[in-house]
Amino acid sequence: MVSSSVPPPPPPTAHKDSAMTEELSSIVEYSVNLKDQEEPEPLPAGEYTAVIRDAEKRLSQRETFYAAVTFVISADQYPADFTEGNPDGTVIIYRRCSLEDNPQARYGCRRFIEAIGGKLSKQIDVKEWIGTEAAVEVEHDTYEGVTRPVVSRVRAA
């Protein structure tokens, strides 16, 4: 057995008074009884300016790589008659940017990067897309009986 002259790290410090480490209650109270909650209206279809909050390289179920791009549409762009939107904006994850190394996927990725004003090269870092903006076309899609907004097209803002 080899002994080390490096002392072991100190034990973690407990902060019992810190709000960060307090256990959250298991009880949640809403402003409305859940049995009375109706499906909210989705963000109306149309074109909006969106900012990329996050971008990740992911592996699909078919084992192909794609970019999961999180777009945020700010609440100040909501139509005046749209009252059920999140006051912090609408988050839509776009999963149509293939990162595969074939001509069709590379061209689609090029067009996406051009639309967001990103840097084109032989090697890309999807995290560099965070903070860029683009014009997004929003449509509706129904999945498992719930209608939700989806980004159908991305172009330069």
C-alpha positions in Angstrom: 0.0 0.0 0.0 1.3 3.4 -0.9 0.8 6.2 1.6 0.2 9.7 0.5 1.5 12.9 2.2 -1.5 14.8 0.9 -4.1 15.2 3.7 -7.7 14.2 2.9 -10.1 17.0 2.0 -12.1 18.5 4.9 -15.6 17.3 5.3 -18.3 19.4 3.6 -19.5 22.3 5.7 -23.1 22.1 6.8 -25.2 25.3 6.4 -28.4 24.4 8.3 -29.4 28.1 8.3 -29.0 28.5 4.5 -32.2 28.7 2.4 -30.4 26.8 -0.3 -30.1 23.6 1.7 -33.6 23.7 3.3 -35.9 20.9 2.3 -38.8 22.0 0.2 -42.2 21.1 1.4 -44.0 18.3 -0.4 -47.2 20.4 -0.5 -48.0 22.6 -3.4 -50.8 25.1 -3.3 -52.2 26.6 -6.6 -54.3 29.7 -7.1 -56.9 27.5 -8.8 -58.2 24.0 -8.1 -56.6 21.7 -10.7 -59.9 20.0 -11.5 -61.1 23.4 -12.8 -58.0 24.2 -14.9 -58.6 24.2 -18.7 -56.0 23.8 -21.4 -54.5 27.2 -21.9 -54.3 28.7 -25.4 -50.9 28.3 -27.0 -48.9 31.2 -28.3 -50.6 32.3 -31.5 -49.1 31.1 -34.8 -47.0 33.8 -36.5 -43.5 35.2 -36.8 -41.6 36.3 -33.7 -38.0 37.3 -32.8 -36.5 34.7 -30.5 -33.3 34.5 -28.5 -31.4 31.2 -28.1 -31.1 30.4 -24.3 -29.5 27.0 -24.7 -28.1 24.7 -27.3 -27.0 21.1 -26.8 -25.7 18.3 -29.0 -28.0 15.3 -28.5 -28.3 11.7 -29.8 -31.7 10.8 -31.2 -33.5 7.4 -30.7 -32.3 6.6 -34.2 -28.7 7.2 -33.0 -28.2 10.4 -35.1 -26.8 13.6 -33.7 -28.9 16.8 -33.7 -28.9 20.2 -31.9 -31.6 20.8 -29.3 -31.9 24.6 -29.5 -34.0 26.4 -26.8 -35.6 29.5 -28.2 -37.3 32.1 -25.9 -39.9 34.5 -27.3 -40.3 37.5 -24.9 -43.7 38.3 -23.5 -43.5 41.8 -25.0 -44.1 40.2 -28.4 -47.3 38.5 -27.4 -50.4 39.8 -29.4 -52.6 42.1 -27.3 -55.4 39.5 -27.1 -53.1 36.7 -25.9 -53.6 36.7 -22.1 -52.5 33.2 -21.1 -48.8 33.4 -21.9 -46.0 33.1 -19.4 -44.9 36.6 -18.3 -41.3 35.4 -18.6 -41.7 34.5 -22.2 -42.5 31.3 -24.2 -39.8 28.6 -24.4 -39.8 26.4 -27.5 -37.2 23.7 -28.1 -36.2 23.3 -31.8 -34.9 19.9 -32.7 -34.7 20.1 -36.5 -31.0 20.9 -36.9 -29.2 17.7 -37.8 -25.5 17.5 -36.8 -24.8 14.5 -39.0 -21.8 14.6 -41.4 -23.6 14.2 -44.7 -24.3 16.7 -47.5 -28.0 17.2 -46.7 -27.4 17.6 -42.9 -24.4 19.9 -43.4 -26.3 22.2 -45.7 -29.3 22.3 -43.3 -26.9 23.1 -40.4 -25.3 25.8 -42.6 -28.6 27.4 -43.3 -29.6 27.4 -39.6 -26.2 28.9 -38.5 -26.6 31.6 -41.2 -30.1 32.4 -39.9 -28.9 32.9 -36.4 -25.8 34.8 -37.5 -23.4 32.2 -36.2 -19.9 31.4 -37.3 -19.4 28.9 -40.1 -16.4 26.6 -40.2 -15.4 23.0 -40.4 -15.9 22.6 -36.6 -18.8 24.2 -34.7 -19.6 24.6 -31.0 -23.4 24.7 -30.5 -22.8 26.5 -27.2 -21.6 29.5 -29.2 -25.2 29.9 -30.5 -26.4 30.9 -27.0 -27.5 34.6 -27.0 -28.0 34.9 -30.7 -31.4 35.8 -32.1 -33.4 34.8 -35.2 -36.9 35.2 -36.6 -38.9 32.1 -35.9 -42.1 31.0 -37.5 -44.4 29.5 -34.9 -47.1 27.0 -35.8 -49.3 24.6 -33.7 -48.8 20.9 -33.2 -51.0 18.5 -31.2 -49.2 15.9 -29.3 -51.1 13.5 -26.9 -54.2 15.7 -27.2 -52.4 18.9 -26.2 -51.9 21.7 -28.7 -48.6 23.4 -28.3 -46.5 26.0 -30.2 -43.6 24.7 -32.4 -40.9 26.4 -34.4 -41.5 25.5 -38.0 -38.9 27.8 -39.6 -35.8 29.8 -38.6 -34.5 32.7 -40.6 -32.3 35.8 -40.0 -33.9 38.4 -37.7 
